[in-house]
Amino acid sequence: MPVINTQPFPAIASVRVGVDWADVPTAAFVTVWRVDCATGVRTQLRPYVSYNGSGYLATSCGVATFWDTEVPLDTCVYYCTQAQDAAGSTITTASAPLMMDSFTRVVANGWGTPDVGPAYVIISGVAASFSTNGSRGGILNTAAGQRMSIATGPILTNMLAVGTVYPTAAITGGTMDLGLMVEGFAGDNGYEVLIRFQPGGQLDARINRINAGSATVLTTVTNLGTAGGPTAGYTIMALKLGNQLKMKFWQSTFPEPAGWMIEIVDPAPLMTKGGLGAVLRSQAGNTNFPFTPQWDNLMATDPCDTTTTVETCSGNVTMASNGNLWLKDPVRPCNDQLISLCWAPPPDCNVVPGIFFARLEQETYGSNTSNLDPVNARRPIPVVRQRGDAESTLVLVTKMFADRDNLLTELEPGSPLLFQGPADYGMPDRYISVGNVTISRYQSDHRYEPRVANLPFVTVNRPAGPSQGICGAQVDDLCDTYGTWDLLAASGLSFQDLIDGKASPDGPGVNFRIWSEVEAGFANWLAVETAPNTWETVREG
């Protein structure tokens, strides 16, 4: 199974998500989805470096790193990873069965509860006739002309069923029908998918519809082989899909037949959810009693859902706002700006550089109606569309000239931005397209650095496309510290370390330490491990 791990970086309000698909050789491209814990809404993270057209990142030996630079603040989320093969097909695995039974239990009356699925319910017969011996389930036949059936509680309306039946003795006197009870449910309803064992060894197949205990023979096919002896097992496979019914069987030690032996359409199909079990019909003249045929390895799956996407999910993550807001560029997260809610000169605030939130002007939600004035009509004809989303003006204050320039750098590309704030401010996260920006001065003395920035905006959809990466994790950032790839490799770092932001002083809070610095904080390596730590966590501070 793939592995996923997360590491929040509060200083940049981002989460690093690492995935490892090394044990799935076919995984050529991988992706990560952010999932809201409360609503289940899934958002695909942006890839960068090397990706295909559907937002999947190419792996390096099965490993890939994503940065969620748009994680909502003060909100519980978790992350899930999926993969595609080289052809772009989602990697899947067979769906888990909704019912499965290997009969590794001992029950004297009834069949108890299967390994997977609800408990068995006797449809026809008495509890004493049903038992399990720790390896198989049995049904006791005590006289000719008996019918006994059992099935689990309801699981499916349509079903792909399989199971193995063991007659355990040569059939004598009259025929014996042994098989599966498909979509059986209380009130003695369902389908009997049967192998008919003739006294001479001939094998036939039959499907019955059961309504309130009354059987309607839908079809019978004869001369399908010869019994292989009393100890042989026979695997039965049945498909019920709407009004279609299909069946085949084979001696369990032989290969499965390629095609179906029976394919019919039921003119009056049962469409009630039912379970899977077994049925025994001892026909008139049969002399096999007392006689206990056995069943094993019953399994039922949903034929409409034959595969499940391979996916691994992380634990929950919450990115605290710490009372701040953010103005982010989803495509260029290196330009993201922290927007504080505290502003000097009030004495309880630190006088530090930064960008501060002043206010959000009144919000306007555009009209959703245009009125057309037809000729000689008293009233107009309204043409209605969905009402527009919020339009407003975000007012920010920059403390220093450098802060103003940083804000203008973020606004320069003109692409949609993400405005985020604490939930208690009542401002939902919004992707905004900013219009004409005005910068005004606080005082007539132009040397007084604070500036007021007015950012009129309209709310837009989340922009598509890959990310350029966080500061310190872009390929260009290699040159911040290392002039060449060889110098990077000589330092003990890899390309993966670069993507993780470990090859640049502009990385997300990474503080590399040498061993002498570690010794200053820990008495010995045992103290390091007791913390607990690894060499990597110690190196990163």
Sequence and secondary structure as in RCSB ss.txt:
>XXXX:A:sequence
MPVINTQPFPAIASVRVGVDWADVPTAAFVTVWRVDCATGVRTQLRPYVSYNGSGYLATSCGVATFWDTEVPLDT
CVYYCTQAQDAAGSTITTASAPLMMDSFTRVVANGWGTPDVGPAYVIISGVAASFSTNGSRGGILNTAAGQRMSI
ATGPILTNMLAVGTVYPTAAITGGTMDLGLMVEGFAGDNGYEVLIRFQPGGQLDARINRINAGSATVLTTVTNLG
TAGGPTAGYTIMALKLGNQLKMKFWQSTFPEPAGWMIEIVDPAPLMTKGGLGAVLRSQAGNTNFPFTPQWDNLMA
TDPCDTTTTVETCSGNVTMASNGNLWLKDPVRPCNDQLISLCWAPPPDCNVVPGIFFARLEQETYGSNTSNLDPV
NARRPIPVVRQRGDAESTLVLVTKMFADRDNLLTELEPGSPLLFQGPADYGMPDRYISVGNVTISRYQSDHRYEP
RVANLPFVTVNRPAGPSQGICGAQVDDLCDTYGTWDLLAASGLSFQDLIDGKASPDGPGVNFRIWSEVEAGFANW
LAVETAPNTWETVREG
>XXXX:A:secstr
  EEEEEEEGGGTEEEEEEE TT TT  EEEEEEEETTT  EEE    SSB TTS EE BTTEEEEEETT  BT 
EEEEEEEEE TTS B EEE   SEEE   SEESSS    SBSS EEEEES GGGEEEESS EEE B STT EEEE
EES  BSSEEEEEEEE  S   SS EEEEEEEEEETTTEEEEEEEEE TTSBEEEEEEEEETTEEEEEEEE    
B   TT  EEEEEEEETTEEEEEEEETTS   SS SEEEE SS   S BEEEEEEEE TT    SB  EEEEEEE
E TT  EEE  EE   EEB  TT EEEE SS GGG EEEES  SSSTTS     EEEEEE   EE   EEEE  T
T SS EEEE     EEEEEEEEESSHHHHHHHHHHHTT   EEEE  GGGT   EEEEE   EEEESSS TTS  
EEEEEEEEEE    S     TT SGGGGGGT SSHHHHHHTT  HHHHHTT SSTTSSS     HHHHHHH SSH
HHHHHS   HHHHHT 
